Amino acid sequence: MCTPRTLSIACLLLAGAVPPGCDSSRDVRVVSAEFRDETPDGAALQRESFRLSLSRPLPPGFLLSNVKVQVSPPVQWTYEVLPGANPHELLVRISTGRPAFRFQGVHGVDADASGIGIDLGNGVLAWTDLSIAVSLPVLERAIWEDRYPPEGNFAVDQGDVIRLVFDRPVKLTAEGEDLRILVPQDILLTKQNSDRLDNGEFPAHLEPSSGEREVLLVLGSRPFLSVAGELPQAAKDIERFDASAPSGLALNGTELLPFPKIVDARGGPGSISIREVDVEFPPGFRFAEPRAGQELPPPSSRTFHTLTPIASGRAIVAGGAAADTHAPTDQVLVYDPLAAEEDPSRAFLAASRPLPHPTQSHTATMLAGPDEAFGTFDDFVVLAGGTDGARSLDDITILLPREDGRVDVEPLAQGLRVARAEHAATAVGPNELLVDGGRKSDPNGPGGLVQCAELIVFEHTDLGRPRIAHHRVFRTLARSLHTLTLLPPTSSGEVYALAVGGFGAARHQLSSIPDLGKDTDDKNAFCSTDKAAVLAAPLLLNVSRPERSFELRMEFLYPLVRWGHVALPIETERPADAPPRSNVVLIAGGAVRHPLRGLEKNRDLWERNEREKDRFELPPRYPQEHEAAAVVLFRFDPTSIADSRFEVLPHATPDPGRTPDRVYFAATPVWDRGIVLSGGELRDGAGLTSLELYIADEQRVCELAAPLAAPRTRHQAYAVRRGDRTSIVLIGGIPGAGHTGAFRAVEEAPIR
């Protein structure tokens, strides 16, 4: 780089006549003259400029039109003088011509080197060397690309890249370990407490790119970024540094101390950022799309309904409450995505008849039918319980898919022994159903939390119609809003279902669960909600011999204390003659806050660790809201149940303490991926747009990059595959509190 030489401009009169003598305090020196080469290509073009650095600001009222500029050796050009970025600068912009400035050498020493003479209006021409400014590439964009695994997984993940795009060609100067990227030493993140490029196990690093203006930032282990696209710089309603805001980044480089690992392709000291840039989606990225025209029939969108996948990619929507009036509905519909692609008005087909009662908060469980093989056309769905808004129901209704696409609705004369809603149910055999807990409401009789389970075995008539062959009722823990998950057989052939969490009888106040597993005919065995607590209370209910059910006595974990969660098997294989089950169960979502009393400071509202010292000796330990946001795995050991354990997984976000719990979301198993959690709502009722993916083969949680098109809560969802693409179809629900934008009854989110 040339060394600029400067000369003094003495006795400068900026306005009016020049008095005798000169005032040296008013002298201004040209410190340097640098060609900025904005293109940059090393040639001087129209609209490019050079910058004059002055020793002090020019006085007020100075006329830029008085400034005269000459170049030696002479060139053909015209120019205009403009104010600089600060009072110590002037800009000389090329108006016409392509002046052949020569930047090699030093003017006055080397014959061909260009110099520039500046007359600031006093007739004195002061000459200085004209050098080319140091080239500092400016970071302009950051574009995320889903490169790992090779087919993509719609999640910001290790091995994905951020394309760092600059305003000019660049190259890497770093090698080896210097290619590692550290935060904040190398790159600044706008959400420094909630974003990360890696967790330290495998660091993020830089790689060359095929694009001349790009460098690749390869993400390390367990990154977390919220991709949103470029946001308007003047948007006042966007808080860029809030945990819920889109992610942005900047190089830790300025003109004084540029970032040295990325430089101009022709060389230079480094690169810079002049502002944060938002992490964008790549061109052509597939986003979640509302399905226009696929409208649910009146009462339109609904909540607390059930959605059960059936053959040919279809699903049965049953019951629920109208989103606007909250009145339960008796509708049964079949959603057909293939028919909807041809004609959106054919998305929903009504069943042969309605339910016997309008119902919500019921359960829908798929059973195998006469051939005892799941996934065939004789599968049937059992709807159990629910509420019509005034009282709990004991209904058992059979839904039978037909070849013409419709569904037959057949209420059974024999119902549940105890009416209930907000209960849990699971298939425990090809044609066996286990129903546990729940809440009974009855304006004309006793009610409360139900402390019994019902084991129902179905047989089939000669016409293939299901009917109840065996019905057994046994005592369990009184609770609702919990989960029930089938486990594989033990080495001795016994089959258990895991019951965990919920809202019910305060387990820490009981020395044991009275008569657990014993048969009962007491239809009035209820527990009042007045003293109910949020529970962990893991039980193993023995399906074939309920009297051998027992509590799991293992290390107490506060993240298990929750209600409104899901507990789903992580299937590695699924035999055709058995319901979904696995040695590993995913427990996710839900809330720790008390359903009736919120976060009131009363320790009896939550199950306690029995090993804690007396609460009067030490300050009581209250659950934290973010603990219910943790994902827990139950690892069942069928050879030694005592060795089974719960394991809390690391959260996807760097700061779990800022992660809110959520309820009323949808959980969707995707057999070749894992489990997707979509939407839900926060404590204040605000709906969520996020989707989280539990990756089964890697046993970890990550957040999908693309959010839903609108907040959605109290909906249901299932997976649909078309060729090599898999999507989640979300049906029903509401947008949650505070949302005023558009909301469609059906939305489809790609996940593969």
C-alpha positions in Angstrom: 0.0 0.0 0.0 1.3 3.5 -0.8 2.3 5.8 2.0 0.3 9.0 1.7 2.2 12.3 2.0 0.5 15.5 3.2 1.3 19.1 2.8 0.1 22.0 4.9 -2.4 24.5 3.5 -1.4 27.7 5.3 -3.1 31.0 5.7 -6.4 29.6 4.4 -9.3 32.2 4.2 -12.6 30.4 4.1 -14.9 33.4 3.7 -14.3 37.0 2.8 -10.9 38.7 2.2 -7.5 37.6 3.5 -6.2 39.9 6.2 -2.5 40.7 6.5 -0.7 37.7 8.1 -2.4 34.5 8.8 -4.0 32.8 11.8 -2.2 29.5 12.2 -5.0 28.2 14.5 -7.3 28.2 11.4 -4.9 26.1 9.2 -6.4 22.9 7.9 -4.2 20.0 6.7 -5.1 17.3 4.3 -4.1 14.2 6.1 -4.7 11.7 3.4 -6.5 11.0 0.1 -7.8 7.5 -0.5 -9.7 6.1 -3.5 -12.6 4.1 -2.1 -13.1 1.7 -5.1 -16.7 0.9 -4.2 -17.1 -1.5 -7.0 -14.4 -3.0 -6.2 -12.3 -3.7 -9.3 -9.2 -1.6 -8.9 -10.4 0.9 -11.6 -12.0 4.3 -11.1 -15.6 4.5 -12.4 -18.4 7.0 -12.4 -20.1 7.4 -9.0 -17.0 6.1 -7.2 -15.1 8.5 -4.9 -12.1 9.2 -2.9 -12.0 10.5 0.6 -10.0 13.5 1.9 -9.2 13.2 5.6 -8.7 16.7 7.2 -6.8 17.6 10.3 -9.7 19.5 11.7 -13.3 20.3 10.7 -13.9 23.1 8.2 -15.7 26.2 9.7 -19.4 26.7 9.4 -20.5 28.3 6.2 -17.6 26.9 4.1 -18.7 26.5 0.5 -17.8 23.2 -1.1 -18.1 24.8 -4.5 -14.8 26.7 -3.7 -12.9 23.5 -3.6 -10.7 22.8 -6.7 -9.1 19.4 -7.5 -6.3 18.6 -9.9 -4.7 15.2 -10.6 -1.1 14.5 -11.7 -0.5 12.9 -14.2 -3.5 14.6 -15.7 -6.7 12.5 -16.4 -10.0 13.2 -18.3 -12.8 13.5 -15.8 -15.3 15.8 -14.0 -16.1 15.6 -10.3 -18.2 17.0 -7.5 -17.2 17.7 -3.9 -19.5 16.4 -1.2 -19.6 16.4 2.6 -18.0 13.3 4.2 -19.3 11.0 6.9 -18.0 13.3 9.6 -16.7 16.9 9.8 -13.1 15.7 9.3 -13.8 14.3 5.8 -14.7 15.5 2.3 -15.7 13.2 -0.6 -14.7 13.8 -4.2 -17.0 11.8 -6.5 -16.3 11.1 -10.1 -19.2 12.5 -12.2 -17.9 11.6 -15.8 -15.0 9.8 -17.3 -12.9 6.9 -16.2 -9.8 8.5 -14.8 -6.8 6.2 -15.0 -5.5 6.8 -11.4 -2.2 5.1 -10.7 -1.9 3.8 -7.2 1.4 2.1 -7.4 4.3 4.0 -5.9 4.5 7.4 -4.2 3.6 10.7 -5.9 6.7 12.9 -6.2 9.0 9.9 -5.9 7.8 7.5 -8.5 7.1 9.1 -11.9 3.8 7.3 -12.7 2.2 7.5 -9.2 -0.9 9.7 -9.1 -1.1 12.7 -6.8 -4.0 15.0 -6.0 -3.8 18.7 -5.5 -6.5 20.4 -3.4 -7.3 24.1 -3.5 -9.7 24.9 -0.6 -10.6 28.3 -2.1 -7.5 30.4 -1.3 -5.6 29.8 -4.5 -3.1 27.5 -2.8 -2.8 24.1 -4.4 -1.6 21.5 -1.8 -0.5 18.2 -3.2 -0.7 14.7 -1.5 -0.3 11.2 -2.6 -3.4 9.4 -3.9 -3.6 5.9 -2.5 -6.2 3.2 -2.8 -8.1 2.7 0.4 -7.7 -0.5 2.3 -10.4 -2.9 1.1 -12.6 -4.1 4.0 -15.3 -6.5 2.7 -18.6 -5.8 4.4 -20.9 -8.6 5.5 -24.3 -8.1 3.8 -26.3 -11.3 4.3 -26.4 -14.5 6.2 -28.3 -17.4 4.5 -29.0 -20.7 6.3 -28.8 -23.9 4.2 -30.2 -27.2 5.4 -27.3 -29.5 4.5 -27.3 -32.2 7.2 -28.4 -34.8 6.8 -27.9 -34.6 3.0 -31.6 -34.8 2.3 -32.3 -32.1 5.0 -34.4 -32.2 8.1 -35.9 -28.7 8.3 -33.9 -28.1 11.5 -30.9 -25.9 12.2 -28.5 -28.7 12.9 -24.8 -29.6 13.2 -23.3 -29.7 9.7 -25.7 -27.1 8.3 -24.1 -23.9 7.0 -24.6 -20.2 7.1 -23.6 -18.6 3.8 -21.8 -15.3 4.8 -22.3 -13.1 1.8 -20.1 -10.0 1.4 -20.2 -6.9 -0.9 -17.1 -8.0 -2.8 -15.0 -11.1 -3.6 -13.4 -12.6 -0.4 -11.1 -15.4 0.6 -10.1 -17.2 3.8 -6.7 -16.5 5.3 -7.1 -18.7 8.4 -5.9 -22.3 8.4 -6.3 -25.3 10.7 -7.5 -24.5 14.2 -7.8 -20.8 13.3 -10.8 -21.7 11.2 -12.8 -22.3 14.4 -15.4 -19.6 15.2 -15.7 -18.4 18.7 -18.5 -16.3 20.1 -18.1 -13.4 20.8 -14.4 -13.2 19.9 -15.1 -13.8 16.1 -18.9 -13.4 15.7 -21.4 -11.5 17.7 -24.9 -13.0 18.0 -27.8 -10.5 18.5 -29.5 -13.0 21.0 -26.3 -13.9 22.9 -28.2 -15.6 25.8 -30.5 -17.8 23.7 -28.6 -18.5 20.4 -25.4 -20.5 19.8 -23.3 -21.8 16.9 -22.3 -24.8 18.9 -22.3 -26.2 22.5 -18.5 -26.5 22.7 -18.3 -30.2 21.9 -17.7 -29.8 18.1 -17.0 -26.1 17.3 -18.4 -24.2 14.4 -15.8 -23.4 11.7 -15.3 -21.6 8.4 -14.9 -23.2 5.0 -14.4 -21.8 1.5 -17.4 -21.4 -0.8 -17.9 -21.9 -4.5 -19.3 -18.3 -4.6 -16.6 -15.7 -4.9 -18.4 -13.3 -2.5 -19.1 -16.0 0.1 -17.6 -17.9 2.9 -19.4 -20.8 4.6 -19.9 -20.9 8.4 -20.4 -24.6 9.2 -22.5 -25.0 12.4 -21.1 -27.1 15.2 -22.8 -29.4 17.8 -26.3 -28.6 19.0 -26.6 -25.1 17.5 -29.6 -23.0 18.1 -30.8 -20.2 15.8 -34.2 -18.8 14.9 -34.3 -18.4 11.1 -36.8 -15.8 9.9 -35.5 -14.0 6.8 -34.3 -10.5 6.3 -36.3 -8.0 8.5 -36.9 -4.4 7.7 -34.2 -2.3 9.4 -36.7 0.4 10.3 -39.3 -1.9 11.9 -39.9 -0.4 15.3 -42.1 -3.3 16.5 -39.3 -5.9 16.2 -37.2 -6.4 19.3 -34.1 -7.9 17.7 -32.4 -8.8 20.9 -35.3 -10.5 22.7 -35.2 -14.3 23.1 -38.3 -14.7 20.9 -36.9 -12.6 18.1 -35.3 -13.9 14.9 -31.6 -14.5 15.0 -29.0 -12.1 13.7 -25.2 -12.0 13.6 -22.3 -9.7 12.9 -18.6 -10.0 12.5 -16.5 -8.8 15.4 -14.6 -6.5 13.1 -14.5 -2.7 12.5 -12.4 -0.4 10.3 -9.9 0.0 13.1 -9.8 -3.7 14.0 -11.2 -5.8 11.1 -12.0 -9.5 11.4 -8.7 -11.1 10.1 -9.9 -14.6 9.0 -11.9 -13.3 6.0 -10.2 -10.7 3.7 -10.6 -9.2 0.2 -9.8 -11.7 -2.5 -6.9 -9.4 -3.5 -5.7 -9.2 0.0 -6.2 -6.9 3.0 -6.3 -6.8 6.7 -9.8 -8.3 7.2 -13.5 -7.8 6.9 -16.1 -5.8 8.9 -19.8 -5.6 9.8 -21.6 -2.2 9.8 -24.8 -3.7 11.2 -26.3 -7.0 12.3 -27.7 -9.2 9.5 -30.6 -11.4 10.0 -30.3 -15.1 9.3 -32.4 -15.8 6.2 -34.0 -18.9 4.6 -32.5 -20.1 1.4 -34.4 -19.5 -1.9 -37.1 -22.1 -2.6 -37.4 -23.2 1.0 -40.7 -25.0 1.8 -42.7 -23.2 4.5 -45.8 -24.2 6.4 -48.9 -23.4 4.3 -52.5 -22.7 5.3 -54.8 -24.8 3.1 -57.2 -22.3 1.6 -60.6 -23.7 0.9 -60.2 -26.7 3.2 -62.7 -25.5 5.7 -64.3 -27.6 8.5 -68.1 -27.6 8.2 -70.1 -25.6 10.8 -69.2 -25.0 13.6 -66.0 -24.6 11.6 -62.8 -24.8 13.6 -62.9 -26.7 16.9 -60.9 -27.5 20.0 -60.5 -30.6 22.3 -61.4 -32.9 19.4 -59.6 -36.1 18.5 -57.8 -36.9 15.2 -57.0 -40.6 14.3 -55.0 -41.6 11.2 -56.5 -44.4 9.2 -55.6 -46.1 5.9 -54.8 -44.2 2.7 -53.4 -41.2 4.4 -56.8 -40.1 5.8 -57.8 -39.2 9.3 -61.0 -39.2 11.4 -61.9 -36.0 13.2 -64.4 -36.7 16.1 -66.2 -34.4 18.5 -64.7 -31.2 20.0 -66.0 -27.8 20.9 -66.7 -24.9 18.6 -63.8 -22.4 18.6 -66.2 -19.4 19.0 -69.0 -20.6 21.2 -67.2 -23.5 23.0 -70.3 -25.6 22.5 -69.4 -29.3 22.0 -70.2 -31.0 18.7 -71.4 -34.5 17.7 -69.7 -34.4 14.3 -67.5 -37.2 12.9 -65.6 -36.3 9.8 -63.1 -38.0 7.5 -60.2 -35.7 6.3 -58.8 -36.8 2.9 -55.7 -34.9 1.8 -55.7 -36.5 -1.7 -59.3 -35.5 -2.4 -58.5 -32.0 -1.1 -55.7 -31.5 -3.6 -58.2 -32.0 -6.4 -61.0 -30.1 -4.8 -60.5 -28.3 -1.5 -64.2 -28.4 -0.8 -64.0 -32.3 -0.6 -61.4 -32.2 2.2 -63.9 -33.3 4.8 -66.6 -36.0 4.4 -69.3 -36.5 7.1 -69.7 -39.9 8.8 -72.9 -41.9 8.4 -74.4 -40.5 11.6 -73.4 -38.2 14.5 -72.2 -39.3 17.9 -74.8 -40.2 20.5 -74.0 -37.0 22.4 -71.9 -33.8 21.6 -68.6 -34.5 23.2 -65.2 -33.0 23.9 -62.1 -34.1 26.0 -62.7 -37.7 25.1 -60.2 -40.3 23.9 -59.9 -42.0 20.5 -57.9 -45.3 20.3 -57.2 -47.4 17.3 -57.6 -51.2 17.6 -56.7 -53.9 15.2 -60.1 -55.5 14.4 -60.9 -59.1 13.5 -57.5 -59.9 11.7 -55.7 -58.6 14.9 -53.2 -56.8 12.6 -52.8 -53.0 12.8 -52.7 -50.9 9.7 -55.3 -52.9 7.8 -58.8 -51.9 6.5 -60.6 -53.7 9.4 -59.0 -51.5 12.1 -61.6 -49.6 14.1 -61.5 -46.6 16.5 -63.0 -46.6 20.0 -64.2 -43.3 21.4 -64.5 -43.3 25.2 -66.0 -40.8 27.6 -65.8 -37.1 27.3 -68.1 -34.3 28.3 -71.0 -32.5 26.7 -70.2 -29.3 28.6 -72.6 -30.0 31.5 -71.7 -33.5 32.6 -69.2 -36.3 31.9 -70.2 -39.1 29.6 -69.9 -42.9 29.8 -70.3 -43.4 26.1 -68.3 -46.0 24.2 -68.7 -45.4 20.4 -67.2 -47.5 17.6 -66.0 -45.8 14.4 -65.7 -48.2 11.5 -64.0 -46.9 8.3 -65.8 -48.0 5.1 -64.5 -48.8 1.6 -66.4 -45.8 0.1 -64.4 -43.4 2.4 -67.1 -42.8 4.9 -67.2 -43.9 8.5 -69.9 -45.8 10.3 -70.7 -44.6 13.8 -71.9 -47.3 16.2 -72.6 -46.5 19.9 -72.5 -49.5 22.2 -75.2 -50.2 24.6 -72.7 -51.0 27.3 -70.6 -48.0 28.2 -67.9 -47.1 30.7 -68.6 -48.1 34.3 -67.6 -44.6 35.4 -68.4 -41.5 33.3 -65.2 -39.5 32.8 -63.4 -36.9 30.7 -59.8 -35.7 30.7 -58.7 -39.3 31.2 -56.0 -41.4 29.5 -56.4 -44.4 27.2 -54.2 -46.8 25.3 -54.4 -50.0 23.3 -52.9 -52.8 25.3 -53.5 -55.6 22.8 -54.9 -56.0 19.3 -58.5 -55.6 20.6 -57.9 -54.5 24.2 -58.4 -51.0 25.6 -57.2 -49.6 29.0 -58.9 -46.4 30.3 -57.5 -44.7 33.4 -58.4 -41.8 35.7 -60.1 -38.7 34.5 -62.6 -36.4 36.0 -66.3 -36.8 36.5 -68.7 -33.9 36.5 -72.4 -34.4 37.3 -74.7 -31.7 38.4 -77.1 -34.3 39.9 -74.6 -36.6 41.6 -71.1 -37.1 43.0 -68.0 -36.2 41.0 -64.3 -35.5 41.2 -61.1 -37.2 40.1 -61.7 -40.8 39.1 -59.5 -43.3 41.0 -60.1 -46.4 38.9 -59.1 -47.9 35.5 -61.2 -50.0 33.1 -59.8 -52.8 31.0 -62.1 -53.6 28.1 -61.7 -56.5 25.8 -63.5 -56.5 22.4 -64.7 -59.4 20.3 -66.4 -59.4 16.9 -69.7 -60.7 15.6 -70.0 -62.8 12.5 -70.5 -59.6 10.6 -67.2 -58.2 12.0 -68.9 -55.7 14.4 -67.1 -55.1 17.7 -68.7 -55.8 21.0 -67.5 -56.0 24.6 -66.5 -59.5 25.7 -64.8 -58.6 29.0 -64.9 -55.5 31.2 -62.8 -55.2 34.4 -62.6 -52.2 36.8 -59.7 -51.9 39.2 -58.3 -49.2 41.6 -55.6 -46.7 40.6 -54.4 -43.3 41.6 -57.1 -40.6 41.2 -55.9 -38.1 38.6 -56.6 -36.5 35.2 -54.6 -34.8 32.4 -52.0 -37.6 32.7 -50.7 -40.1 30.2 -50.8 -43.9 29.7 -48.3 -45.7 27.5 -48.0 -49.4 26.7 -44.6 -51.0 27.3 -43.0 -54.2 25.8 -43.5 -57.5 27.6 -41.1 -58.3 30.4 -38.8 -61.3 30.2 -41.5 -63.2 32.2 -44.2 -62.3 29.8 -46.0 -59.6 31.8 -47.3 -56.5 30.1 -47.4 -53.1 31.8 -48.6 -49.6 30.9 -46.8 -46.5 32.3 -49.1 -43.9 33.9 -47.3 -40.7 34.7 -47.9 -37.0 35.6 -51.3 -35.3 35.7 -53.4 -33.5 38.3 -54.7 -35.6 41.2 -54.5 -37.0 44.7 -51.4 -35.5 46.4 -49.1 -38.5 46.2 -46.7 -37.2 48.8 -49.5 -37.2 51.4 -50.2 -40.9 50.9 -48.0 -43.7 52.4 -49.2 -45.9 49.5 -52.0 -45.9 46.9 -55.0 -47.6 48.6 -55.9 -51.0 47.0 -53.8 -50.3 43.9 -54.8 -52.8 41.1 -57.6 -54.4 43.1 -61.0 -55.0 41.5 -63.7 -52.5 42.6 -67.4 -51.9 41.9 -67.5 -48.6 43.7 -68.7 -46.2 41.1 -68.5 -43.3 43.6 -64.7 -43.6 44.3 -63.7 -40.0 43.6 -61.1 -37.6 44.9 -61.9 -34.0 45.4 -60.0 -31.4 43.3 -59.8 -29.1 46.3 -56.6 -30.8 47.6 -55.3 -32.1 44.4 -51.7 -31.5 43.3 -49.6 -31.6 40.1 -48.0 -35.0 40.0 -45.2 -37.1 38.8 -46.4 -40.4 40.4 -45.1 -42.9 37.9 -47.1 -46.2 38.1 -46.8 -49.4 36.2 -50.2 -50.9 35.6 -50.2 -54.6 35.0 -52.5 -55.3 32.0 -53.1 -59.0 32.5 -52.9 -59.0 36.4 -53.8 -55.5 37.6 -53.3 -56.6 41.3 -49.6 -56.7 40.4 -49.5 -53.0 39.5 -47.0 -51.0 41.5 -45.3 -47.6 41.9 -42.0 -46.9 40.4 -39.6 -46.0 43.3 -36.7 -44.3 41.8 -34.9 -40.9 41.9 -37.4 -38.1 42.1 -37.2 -35.7 39.2 -38.9 -32.3 39.2 -39.2 -32.2 35.4 -41.6 -35.2 35.8 -44.1 -33.1 37.7 -46.4 -31.9 35.0 -49.9 -32.1 33.4 -51.1 -31.8 29.8 -48.0 -33.5 28.4 -47.6 -36.5 26.1 -45.8 -39.8 26.6 -45.2 -41.6 23.4 -43.1 -44.7 22.5 -40.0 -44.1 20.4 -40.5 -47.0 18.0 -37.6 -48.7 16.4 -39.9 -51.3 14.9 -43.6 -51.9 14.9 -44.9 -55.5 14.7 -48.2 -55.7 12.8 -49.9 -57.7 15.6 -49.1 -55.2 18.4 -50.0 -51.7 19.4 -47.2 -49.0 19.3 -44.7 -49.7 22.1 -41.0 -49.3 22.8 -38.5 -49.7 25.6 -38.0 -45.9 25.4 -40.9 -43.5 26.1 -40.7 -39.8 25.3 -42.3 -37.5 27.9 -42.6 -33.9 26.6 -44.6 -30.7 26.9 -47.2 -29.8 29.5 -47.1 -27.4 32.4 -46.0 -27.5 36.1 -48.4 -24.6 37.1 -51.4 -25.7 39.1 -54.5 -25.9 36.8 -56.7 -24.2 39.4 -54.3 -22.1 41.5 -51.4 -21.2 39.1 -48.1 -20.6 40.7 -49.4 -19.9 44.2 -46.8 -20.3 46.9 -48.2 -23.4 48.5 -45.9 -26.4 48.4 -48.8 -28.8 48.8 -49.9 -27.9 45.3 -47.1 -30.1 43.8 -45.8 -33.5 44.5 -42.7 -33.3 46.6 -39.5 -35.2 46.9 -40.0 -37.5 49.9 -36.3 -37.3 50.7 -36.4 -33.6 51.2 -36.1 -32.5 54.8 -39.1 -31.1 56.6 -40.2 -28.0 54.8 -40.3 -26.1 58.1 -36.5 -26.7 58.5 -35.6 -25.5 55.0 -37.2 -23.1 52.6 -39.6 -25.2 50.4 -38.5 -26.1 46.9 -41.0 -24.8 44.4 -41.1 -26.2 40.8 -39.9 -23.8 38.1 -42.0 -23.2 35.0 -39.2 -24.1 32.6 -38.8 -27.5 34.2 -41.9 -28.7 32.4 -40.3 -27.6 29.1 -37.6 -30.3 29.6 -37.9 -33.5 27.6 -37.7 -36.7 29.7 -37.0 -40.3 28.5 -38.3 -43.3 30.3 -36.0 -46.2 29.6 -37.8 -49.5 30.4 -35.7 -52.6 31.2 -37.9 -55.6 30.5 -35.3 -58.0 32.1 -35.1 -56.0 35.3 -37.8 -53.4 36.0 -35.8 -52.1 38.9 -33.1 -50.9 36.5 -35.6 -48.8 34.5 -34.9 -45.1 34.8 -36.0 -41.6 33.8 -33.5 -39.4 32.0 -33.8 -35.6 31.5 -32.4 -34.6 28.0 -30.5 -31.4 27.4 -32.8 -28.7 26.2 -32.6 -27.5 22.6 -32.0 -23.9 23.7 -28.8 -22.6 25.4 -30.8 -21.0 28.2 -33.5 -23.4 29.4 -34.4 -21.0 32.2 -36.0 -18.7 29.5 -37.9 -21.5 27.9 -41.7 -21.4 28.7 -43.8 -24.4 29.3 -46.7 -25.1 26.9 -49.9 -27.0 26.9 -52.6 -27.8 24.3 -50.0 -28.6 21.6 -50.2 -31.6 19.2 -47.7 -34.5 19.2 -47.2 -36.4 15.9 -45.2 -39.6 15.6 -43.3 -39.8 12.3 -41.9 -43.4 12.1 -38.7 -42.6 10.2 -37.9 -39.3 12.0 -39.2 -39.2 15.6 -41.9 -37.1 17.2 -42.9 -33.6 16.2 -44.5 -31.2 18.8 -46.5 -28.4 17.1 -47.9 -25.1 18.4 -49.6 -24.9 21.9 -50.1 -22.0 24.2 -48.3 -20.2 27.0 -49.6 -19.4 30.5 -51.2 -16.1 29.2 -53.1 -18.0 26.5 -50.9 -16.7 23.6 -50.5 -19.2 20.8 -47.2 -20.6 19.6 -45.9 -21.0 16.1 -42.9 -23.2 16.9 -42.3 -26.9 16.1 -39.9 -29.1 17.9 -38.6 -32.4 16.7 -37.3 -35.3 18.8 -34.9 -37.2 16.6 -35.3 -40.8 17.5 -32.0 -42.3 16.3 -30.0 -39.5 17.9 -32.1 -39.1 21.0 -32.1 -35.4 21.1 -34.5 -32.4 20.6 -34.1 -29.6 18.1 -36.4 -26.8 16.9 -37.5 -26.9 13.3 -36.4 -23.8 11.4 -39.7 -22.8 9.7 -42.5 -21.8 12.1 -46.2 -22.3 11.5 -47.9 -19.6 9.4 -50.0 -18.5 12.4 -50.1 -19.3 16.1 -52.1 -22.5 16.7 -53.2 -24.2 19.9 -55.8 -26.8 21.0 -55.5 -28.5 17.6 -54.6 -32.0 16.5 -52.1 -33.2 13.9 -50.9 -36.2 12.0 -48.2 -37.1 9.4 -48.9 -37.5 5.7 -46.4 -38.9 3.2 -46.3 -38.1 -0.5 -43.5 -40.0 -2.2 -40.3 -39.0 -0.5 -41.8 -36.0 1.3 -43.4 -36.0 4.7 -45.6 -33.3 6.1 -47.6 -32.6 9.3 -51.2 -31.7 8.7 -52.7 -29.6 11.5 -56.5 -29.5 11.8 -58.7 -27.3 14.0 -57.6 -25.2 17.0 -57.5 -21.5 17.6 -54.7 -18.9 17.2 -54.6 -18.0 20.9 -54.9 -14.8 22.7 -53.8 -11.6 21.0 -53.6 -12.9 17.4 -55.6 -10.7 14.9 -54.2 -12.1 11.6 -55.6 -14.8 9.3 -56.2 -18.3 10.6 -57.1 -21.3 8.6 -58.7 -24.5 9.9 -56.0 -26.7 8.1 -52.3 -26.0 7.8 -49.5 -28.3 6.4 -45.9 -28.1 7.6 -43.2 -29.9 5.8 -40.7 -31.9 7.9 -38.9 -34.0 5.2 
